Each structure stands twice: as C-alpha cells, then as structure tokens.
Amino acid sequence: MLNNERGAAVRPSFSRWLSQTNDITQQFMAMGVDPSFISMAGGLPAAEFYPVAAAAEAADRALSRWGAAALEYGPVDGFMPLRAHIADRMSRMAGRHFDTSNVLLTVGAMQGLDLIGKVLIDEGDRIVTQYPTYVGALDAWRPRQPVYTPLDWGKPGTSVETLRSAKFVYGVPNYSNPTGALVPTPARAALLEKALEADTWLVEDDPYLPLQYDGDAGPSMLALDGAMMPGGPYNGPVIYLGTLSKSIVPGLRVGWVIASPDMIAALTLAKQSTDISSSMLTHAVALELLEADIEKVHVPGMVGHYRERRDALCAAALETLAPWFEWQVPSGGMFVWMKARNSTIDTGVLYARALREKVAYVPGSVFDPAGVDTSSMRINFTRNAPDVLREGARRLAVAAKDAFG
Ligand SMILES: Cc1ncc(COP(=O)(O)O)c(C=O)c1O
C-alpha cells in the first residue's frame, strides 16, 4: 500500500482505493529475491521451462520479416496478422467462425479485465461472480465501486432474476484462480442459457485452459454459445479472455478478448486512452512462435512437470498439513485451495507466522469480494520443484502447529 508522503498527495478517492487494493502481487514478487524463502504465493509459471531459445529465434525472424513495422506504434486493436491468427485459433477451438472484428489483442488477459471495467461498470453496478474470485479482477474493478453477488454454478444455480439485476457475470470455469475448480459442462451450459435469457454479459476468463492434468476441460461457454447460435459473426453475450501467459510465457504480455463486434469496438476505444497501442514487437514474436506450433512442442512437457509438482505438494500436505486443512486435488491450473478444518484456524494469523518460517501462501481474504474469509489459503505448485514444495509444506506445518497447536 502506498504509505508515504506522496500517498497523501493523490486524490482522496484514489487513496481510499489504494488502501483497499492488494499490493500482495508486488509483495510476492519481492519474496523471490531471498533464495532461502519459499514462496508458494504468486501465480507464476516455472521459469526454467520457458522456451528461451525458441523465443530468441522467433524475435530474429519477426524483425527480419516485419522490419520497422515491428517497432512502430500499431493499431490499437493489435497487430493484424496476429489478430487473424487468434481468430482462426479460436474458431478451431469453438467450432464456429470468428473474424477479426471479434478479436481485440490486449496486454495480457489482465488488460482485458481492466478495459471491461472501464466500458461496463458504473458505481453501484452489480457483478455476479464466483466467491472466491480472481484478485486481479477485484483490484481492477475496485475504483469503479461495483457491488458483488455470489455466482452459484450448481443446480438450480443463480436465478435469471439475479442475472437480470447484474451488469455482467464473471467466471473462471477452467481450473479457477484461486480454487483450481473445474465447472462441469452442464453447469456452464445452464449459466449461458440463463445469461441469454437475462440479456446480460458473461465474462469468461480462461487463462488455465492449457494446464490440464487429468482429462479434458470440456467446452468453453463461448463454444457452447456458438453451438446454440450457428452461422454469422459471433454476436452473443460471452466476452472471452485468452492469454499466452500460461501456455508460453507471461513476459510476452499477449492476451485477447473475443466478443461481439460492438463490444470489441467499445473495448478498443477504451484501450486507446490506456496505451495507444500494444507492443507490435511482442505481437510479431508471438505470431512467429504460434506459427511454429510452439505450444505443441512446449506444453506437454511443461504440463508433465506441473502434474508431478501438484502430486508432490498434495502428497506432502497429506503428511504435514492434514490436521489443520482439507482440500481437493485440482485437475488443472496452478493452485491448491486449502480450507481450515475448524473456525479456530485463521489463515491471516497463520500468514504472519509462516513468514517467520520463510514460507508464503496467499490468505483467502484477498480473493473474497467481501474481504472477510479467514478460513482458506491458496498454494501455488507450478513455480517450485517437488523438493522445494515438500519443504514448503513442512515449514507451513511448523507454523500451523505453533499458531494453533
Ligand atoms: C483468472 C486470471 N485472469 C487473468 C489473469 C491475468 O493473466 P495475464 O498474464 O494474461 O494478464 C490471471 C493471471 O494469473 C488469472 O489468474
């Protein structure tokens, strides 16, 4: 949090926003500096698997192929050849045609979330979302002061009336951040049907799709909507967010929004005053990597390592953390969501104790739109090797024993 003399000089409303906003991401990045510290907090991929050589070759090819155009300001909605590539990729994935008017390239999926806030949220607007939900979305939308209602994917689930009262629904159906949960296909189809009936937007944030460990994720709501509305350019209520952050590297900062042409036009206008244009260079490099089918080469091996890490963490947790916590083994994504076995266990209290043991996780309150959850914590398993995860679980158990007996 901004807590210095300059902080006092910012707008009072911004200052209030800062005081509620989580600087947790920055804190976790800083923890990486001390090699004896084990951070299982950040939602970070494993850097040792980044395709550095392939990226270097792609950068060379991109500059030879596009020359000065790769170093220019570009169109606000992104490098056209990459937009066309993403339109084809998403058409193949969803089994229906998207053209470039359905595609906006963004600086990661995160910028898509920010632009959605800019375009859709007025003060007091209702957002129906998973509880707990992605902290980045909560932080991006906080200055616009929305109110939240929990999304129930179950049967009968959130009612059409509730959806009617909302500006939009926000969900991460594939291996959610923070819970790792996978929403079954019938529940996605049911929500889509209700959103169509309620005439509300449905924001489907899908960064974890490539990280599948046990079987298939099932169709996205975008694909299900395509099946219900055959033919023509996509004009439905789904605003789909994709990214290369988890399948290739986060540092490219390449993400995209798929939505109706009207929504894409509005988001593009909002983007113009945010960044003028994204980096054409990273778009051109991403295009080279995608045309070389880098994901086919790169993702299966990386996913194998991640599966091994998930299994190592869950096995170690069974031996060390089970007296205090319970969890479901996630079938994809990056996180294990641990729930306290009883109300005397407070993950905010444990957090301070864990830092002294030189281990970190993210307390559940950060992901709670109401900010009150003290019974959960998110543990990342992709960033650290199996041995480090085992040591991290051991340190957490030492902290838990000390704090709660
Ligand atoms: C649910 C969710 N949405 C969006 C993002 C942002 O991803 P990107 O790196 O593409 O900006 C993340 C990052 O962890 C995430 O977990």
The ligand as an SDF file (V2000), in Angstrom:
LIG
                    3D

 16 16  0  0  0  0  0  0  0  0999 V2000
   -8.0280  -15.7200  -13.6100 C   0  0  0  0  0  0  0  0  0  0  0  0
   -6.9560  -14.8740  -14.2000 C   0  0  0  0  0  0  0  0  0  0  0  0
   -7.2720  -13.9600  -15.1150 N   0  0  0  0  0  0  0  0  0  0  0  0
   -6.3450  -13.1780  -15.6890 C   0  0  0  0  0  0  0  0  0  0  0  0
   -5.0150  -13.2970  -15.3450 C   0  0  0  0  0  0  0  0  0  0  0  0
   -4.0260  -12.3640  -15.9890 C   0  0  0  0  0  0  0  0  0  0  0  0
   -3.2490  -13.0470  -16.9230 O   0  0  0  0  0  0  0  0  0  0  0  0
   -2.2940  -12.3110  -17.9430 P   0  0  0  0  0  0  0  0  0  0  0  0
   -0.9100  -12.7070  -17.5860 O   0  0  0  0  0  0  0  0  0  0  0  0
   -2.7130  -12.8370  -19.2910 O   0  0  0  0  0  0  0  0  0  0  0  0
   -2.5280  -10.8490  -17.8350 O   0  0  0  0  0  0  0  0  0  0  0  0
   -4.6270  -14.2350  -14.3990 C   0  0  0  0  0  0  0  0  0  0  0  0
   -3.2090  -14.3480  -14.0080 C   0  0  0  0  0  0  0  0  0  0  0  0
   -2.7860  -15.0790  -13.2010 O   0  0  0  0  0  0  0  0  0  0  0  0
   -5.6290  -15.0510  -13.8010 C   0  0  0  0  0  0  0  0  0  0  0  0
   -5.3270  -15.9630  -12.8800 O   0  0  0  0  0  0  0  0  0  0  0  0
  1  2  1  0
  2  3  1  0
  2 15  2  0
  3  4  2  0
  4  5  1  0
  5  6  1  0
  5 12  2  0
  6  7  1  0
  7  8  1  0
  8  9  2  0
  8 10  1  0
  8 11  1  0
 12 13  1  0
 12 15  1  0
 13 14  2  0
 15 16  1  0
M  END
$$$$
